[in-house]
Amino acid sequence: MEKTDRRSERSRRLITSALLDLLTVKRFNEITIQEITDQANVGRATFYLHYRNKEECLIQVLTSGFDSLVNEIEQMNMGKERDFVDILEKIFQFTTQNRKLYMALLSDNPHANIMADVQKYIREKMVRAIPISKRLDPPLRDAITTNLTGALIAMVLWWLREDPAFTSRQIAEIFVNMAQDGLRGLVSSNLKPLSPLQSL
Protein backbone atom coordinates (compact mmCIF):
# COMPACT_ATOMS: atom_id res chain seq x y z
CA MET A 1 0.00 0.00 0.00
CA GLU A 2 2.79 2.42 0.95
CA LYS A 3 4.60 1.67 -2.32
CA THR A 4 1.39 2.38 -4.26
CA ASP A 5 0.90 5.66 -2.40
CA ARG A 6 4.45 6.75 -3.21
CA ARG A 7 3.91 5.87 -6.86
CA SER A 8 0.66 7.86 -6.96
CA GLU A 9 2.31 10.85 -5.30
CA ARG A 10 5.17 10.70 -7.79
CA SER A 11 2.71 10.61 -10.71
CA ARG A 12 0.85 13.66 -9.36
CA ARG A 13 4.11 15.55 -8.94
CA LEU A 14 5.16 14.72 -12.50
CA ILE A 15 1.80 15.85 -13.90
CA THR A 16 1.58 19.11 -11.95
CA SER A 17 5.22 19.93 -12.69
CA ALA A 18 4.57 19.31 -16.37
CA LEU A 19 1.61 21.68 -16.37
CA LEU A 20 3.64 24.33 -14.56
CA ASP A 21 6.42 24.03 -17.14
CA LEU A 22 3.94 24.32 -20.01
CA LEU A 23 2.32 27.40 -18.46
CA THR A 24 5.58 29.28 -18.86
CA VAL A 25 5.48 28.88 -22.64
CA LYS A 26 1.79 28.49 -23.53
CA ARG A 27 -1.58 29.86 -22.47
CA PHE A 28 -3.62 27.48 -20.36
CA ASN A 29 -6.45 27.30 -22.89
CA GLU A 30 -3.94 26.18 -25.53
CA ILE A 31 -2.50 23.36 -23.44
CA THR A 32 -3.90 19.89 -24.09
CA ILE A 33 -3.96 16.90 -21.78
CA GLN A 34 -1.84 15.06 -24.33
CA GLU A 35 0.84 17.74 -24.03
CA ILE A 36 0.73 17.48 -20.25
CA THR A 37 1.13 13.70 -20.30
CA ASP A 38 3.89 13.90 -22.92
CA GLN A 39 5.75 16.47 -20.82
CA ALA A 40 5.28 14.36 -17.68
CA ASN A 41 6.13 11.14 -19.52
CA VAL A 42 3.02 9.39 -18.22
CA GLY A 43 0.04 7.86 -19.99
CA ARG A 44 -3.36 9.51 -20.36
CA ALA A 45 -4.84 6.77 -18.17
CA THR A 46 -2.49 7.83 -15.38
CA PHE A 47 -3.60 11.44 -15.76
CA TYR A 48 -7.29 10.52 -15.51
CA LEU A 49 -6.56 8.31 -12.53
CA HIS A 50 -5.70 11.47 -10.60
CA TYR A 51 -7.60 14.29 -12.34
CA ARG A 52 -10.92 14.60 -14.14
CA ASN A 53 -9.62 17.37 -16.39
CA LYS A 54 -6.81 19.87 -16.75
CA GLU A 55 -8.75 22.46 -14.74
CA GLU A 56 -8.70 20.20 -11.69
CA CYS A 57 -4.97 19.72 -12.19
CA LEU A 58 -4.50 23.49 -12.37
CA ILE A 59 -6.35 24.01 -9.09
CA GLN A 60 -3.94 21.63 -7.39
CA VAL A 61 -1.02 23.55 -8.89
CA LEU A 62 -2.47 26.84 -7.64
CA THR A 63 -3.13 25.56 -4.13
CA SER A 64 0.05 23.52 -3.85
CA GLY A 65 2.11 24.68 -0.93
CA PHE A 66 -0.67 26.78 0.57
CA ASP A 67 -1.39 24.21 3.26
CA SER A 68 2.21 24.32 4.46
CA LEU A 69 2.06 28.12 4.37
CA VAL A 70 -1.04 28.14 6.58
CA ASN A 71 0.58 25.69 8.98
CA GLU A 72 3.62 27.96 9.17
CA ILE A 73 1.39 30.95 9.86
CA GLU A 74 -0.44 29.08 12.61
CA GLN A 75 2.89 28.41 14.31
CA MET A 76 3.87 32.09 14.25
CA ASN A 77 4.08 33.77 17.63
CA MET A 78 2.53 30.83 19.45
CA GLY A 79 1.17 32.05 22.76
CA LYS A 80 1.10 35.62 21.49
CA GLU A 81 -1.36 37.64 19.48
CA ARG A 82 -0.50 37.09 15.83
CA ASP A 83 0.30 40.22 13.91
CA PHE A 84 -1.85 40.65 10.80
CA VAL A 85 0.98 42.38 8.91
CA ASP A 86 3.36 39.48 9.63
CA ILE A 87 0.77 37.01 8.36
CA LEU A 88 0.16 38.93 5.15
CA GLU A 89 3.88 39.39 4.59
CA LYS A 90 4.20 35.60 4.57
CA ILE A 91 1.38 35.35 2.03
CA PHE A 92 2.92 37.96 -0.29
CA GLN A 93 6.31 36.27 -0.01
CA PHE A 94 4.66 32.99 -1.00
CA THR A 95 3.09 34.51 -4.12
CA THR A 96 6.41 36.13 -5.04
CA GLN A 97 8.15 32.76 -4.84
CA ASN A 98 5.49 31.41 -7.23
CA ARG A 99 5.46 34.54 -9.39
CA LYS A 100 6.08 32.69 -12.66
CA LEU A 101 2.93 30.62 -12.23
CA TYR A 102 0.65 33.49 -11.29
CA MET A 103 2.05 35.78 -13.99
CA ALA A 104 1.45 33.06 -16.58
CA LEU A 105 -2.20 32.90 -15.54
CA LEU A 106 -2.83 36.64 -15.30
CA SER A 107 -3.20 37.14 -19.03
CA ASP A 108 -5.35 34.04 -19.51
CA ASN A 109 -8.34 33.30 -17.29
CA PRO A 110 -8.51 29.54 -17.93
CA HIS A 111 -12.00 28.85 -16.67
CA ALA A 112 -14.63 30.95 -14.94
CA ASN A 113 -15.01 28.47 -12.09
CA ILE A 114 -11.31 28.11 -11.34
CA MET A 115 -10.84 31.43 -9.57
CA ALA A 116 -14.05 30.81 -7.63
CA ASP A 117 -12.72 27.43 -6.49
CA VAL A 118 -9.35 28.90 -5.58
CA GLN A 119 -11.00 31.79 -3.73
CA LYS A 120 -13.14 29.33 -1.74
CA TYR A 121 -10.05 27.28 -0.90
CA ILE A 122 -8.08 30.34 0.22
CA ARG A 123 -11.03 31.66 2.21
CA GLU A 124 -11.26 28.39 4.16
CA LYS A 125 -7.56 28.66 4.96
CA MET A 126 -7.81 32.32 5.93
CA VAL A 127 -10.52 31.50 8.46
CA ARG A 128 -7.83 29.55 10.29
CA ALA A 129 -4.97 31.98 9.70
CA ILE A 130 -6.37 35.51 10.04
CA PRO A 131 -6.85 36.79 13.59
CA ILE A 132 -10.52 37.74 13.37
CA SER A 133 -12.30 37.82 16.71
CA LYS A 134 -14.21 34.60 17.37
CA ARG A 135 -16.67 36.58 19.49
CA LEU A 136 -18.29 38.01 16.37
CA ASP A 137 -21.62 36.67 15.18
CA PRO A 138 -20.94 33.93 12.57
CA PRO A 139 -22.67 35.78 9.67
CA LEU A 140 -20.59 38.92 10.28
CA ARG A 141 -17.39 36.91 10.68
CA ASP A 142 -18.18 35.11 7.42
CA ALA A 143 -18.84 38.40 5.61
CA ILE A 144 -15.56 39.89 6.85
CA THR A 145 -13.53 36.83 5.85
CA THR A 146 -15.12 36.74 2.38
CA ASN A 147 -14.43 40.44 1.86
CA LEU A 148 -10.82 40.17 3.01
CA THR A 149 -10.21 37.13 0.81
CA GLY A 150 -11.48 38.85 -2.33
CA ALA A 151 -9.55 42.02 -1.54
CA LEU A 152 -6.36 40.08 -0.82
CA ILE A 153 -6.53 38.13 -4.09
CA ALA A 154 -7.11 41.38 -6.00
CA MET A 155 -4.15 43.01 -4.23
CA VAL A 156 -1.86 40.06 -4.97
CA LEU A 157 -2.77 40.06 -8.66
CA TRP A 158 -2.30 43.84 -8.89
CA TRP A 159 1.07 43.63 -7.16
CA LEU A 160 2.32 40.90 -9.49
CA ARG A 161 0.92 42.55 -12.62
CA GLU A 162 2.08 46.11 -11.98
CA ASP A 163 5.30 45.19 -10.16
CA PRO A 164 5.33 48.36 -8.01
CA ALA A 165 8.39 49.25 -5.96
CA PHE A 166 6.98 47.77 -2.76
CA THR A 167 8.48 45.03 -0.65
CA SER A 168 6.25 42.23 0.61
CA ARG A 169 6.31 43.92 4.02
CA GLN A 170 5.25 47.29 2.59
CA ILE A 171 2.40 45.87 0.53
CA ALA A 172 1.20 43.93 3.60
CA GLU A 173 1.16 47.16 5.62
CA ILE A 174 -0.76 48.96 2.86
CA PHE A 175 -3.38 46.19 2.77
CA VAL A 176 -3.79 46.16 6.55
CA ASN A 177 -4.18 49.94 6.70
CA MET A 178 -6.93 49.83 4.06
CA ALA A 179 -8.64 46.85 5.72
CA GLN A 180 -8.56 48.47 9.14
CA ASP A 181 -10.07 51.69 7.81
CA GLY A 182 -13.00 49.73 6.39
CA LEU A 183 -13.43 47.60 9.49
CA ARG A 184 -13.35 50.60 11.80
CA GLY A 185 -16.29 51.94 9.81
CA LEU A 186 -18.09 48.67 10.42
CA VAL A 187 -17.31 48.76 14.11
CA SER A 188 -18.57 52.34 14.41
CA SER A 189 -21.88 51.34 12.83
CA ASN A 190 -24.67 49.68 14.78
CA LEU A 191 -23.92 46.25 13.30
CA LYS A 192 -21.57 45.15 16.07
CA PRO A 193 -19.74 47.21 18.70
CA LEU A 194 -16.67 44.94 18.59
CA SER A 195 -13.36 45.14 16.74
CA PRO A 196 -13.37 42.42 14.02
CA LEU A 197 -9.57 42.25 13.81
CA GLN A 198 -8.05 41.24 17.10
CA SER A 199 -5.01 43.39 16.29
CA LEU A 200 -7.08 46.59 16.05
N, C-alpha and C positions, 0 to 999 in steps of 0.2 A: 504493500500500500504506500509506504513512504517513498519507494523508488518511483511509483506511478505519479505521486504528488510532485516530486522533483522534476519529472519529465514534463508534466503539465505546466509547471511554473516556468520551466525553461522555454517551452513553446510559446507561452504568453509573452515572455520577455522578448523573444525573437520577433514576434508579430508586432508588438507595440514599438519596438526599436526600429523595425522596418518602416512602419508608418511615419514615425518621427523623421527618419532620414528622407523619406519621399516628400514630406511636407516642406522641406527646405528647398526643394527644386520644382515642385508642382503644386498647383492649387488642389485643395481637398476634393472638390467636385470632379477634378480630372483624374484622380487616382482610382484605379480599379482594384478589386480584391485580388485579381490575378497578379497585378504588379506587387501588391503587398506580399503575397505568398512567394513570388519569385525572389523578391528582395530578402525575405526571411528564410528562404530555402526550406519551406515546408509545403505540404500539400493543401489543396483547398479544403479537403475533409478535416484537416487539423485546424484550419482557421474556423470552420463552422462548428467544430467541437467546443470552441471557447467563446465565439461571438456570433450573434445573429446576422450582423451586418457591419460595414465599416464605421458607421456612426457609433455603434456601441463600443467598438475598439477605440475610437477617438475619445470618447468620454473617459475610458480608463486611462488613456494617455494624459488627458487634461487633469484628472484627479490624482494621478500617480504622485506619490510623495506627500500629498496633502495630509494624509493621516499621520505620518511621522511628524509633520510640521505642527499639527494640532497637539500631538502628544508632547512635543518639545515645549510648546506654549504653556500647556497645563502644568509642566514642571517648573516653569519660571517663578521665581520668588515664592516658593512654597512656604506657607505660613505667613506670607505678607500679602498686602493688597496688590494685585497685579496692575501694572501701569499700562493703560490703553495704548499709549504711544509706543512702548516697548513691544507690545503685541503686534501692532500694525507694522512696525519696522521689520519684524521677522517676516510678515506676510509680503511686504514689498521686496525684501531681499530674496525671498523664494521666487517671486515672479521674475526678478532680474536674472536669477540663475537659470531660469527657463525661458529667457527672453526670445530665443530663436523660435521656439514653438509658438508662443503667443503672437509674435510678430507675423509668423507665417499664416496665422489664422485671421489676423485683423482685416486683411483685404479680401477675405473670402468667407462669408458666413456659410458654413457647410450645410446646415440644416436648421430650420426654425426651432425645432424642439431641443437641439443640443444645448444652447445657452440656457434654456429654461431648466434642463436637467442638471447642468453644472451649477446654476445658481441655487437650485434646491439642495444640492449636495453641500455646497459651501455654506449655505444658511444653516443646515443641520450641524455643521462643524462649528460655526460661529456661536451657536447657542451654548456650546460647551466652552468656547475659548474667550468670548468677550465678557468682561465683567459688568453685566447688566444686573441690577438689583433683582433678586428673586422674590422680593416682597411686592413687586408690581403685580397687578391683575394679569392673568395669562393672556387675554386678548391684547392688552397694551404692550406687554413684553413681546408678543409675537409681531405686532405691528412695527415696533422699534427695530427688532432684529431684521425683519424683511426690508425695511427702509435702509438700514445700515449696509446690508448685504448688497443691495442694488447700487447704492452710492459707492461702495468700495470697489465693486467690479468696474463701474464706470470710471473711477479715478485711476485704477490700475491700467485700463486700456488707454486712457488719455495719456498717462505718464509714459507708457511704452511707445505710443504712436508719436507723440510730440517730442519726446526725449528732452524735456526741459532740464535746466541746470540745477536740479534738486537732488540731494542725496536721499536714500531711503528713509533716513531719520527725518529730514526736512519735510518730505511729502507726507510722512505719517503725522507730523505735528500740524501740518496744514489741514489734513483730513479731520483730525481730532478737534481742532479749533472750530471748523465749520459744523461738525456734528454737535459739539457742545452748545453752540449758539442756537441751533435748531431745537435741541432737547431742553434748553433752558426756557425757550418759549413754550414748550409743552408743559413743563413743570409749573410755569407761572399761570397757565390756564386752569380751568376748573376740572380738567380731566383727572388729574392725580397730583396731590401736593407732595410728591416724592421724587428725588433725583433718580432718573433712570440709570445713568452711569454711576457706578459706585465710586469712580474716581473724581466725580464732580464735587 
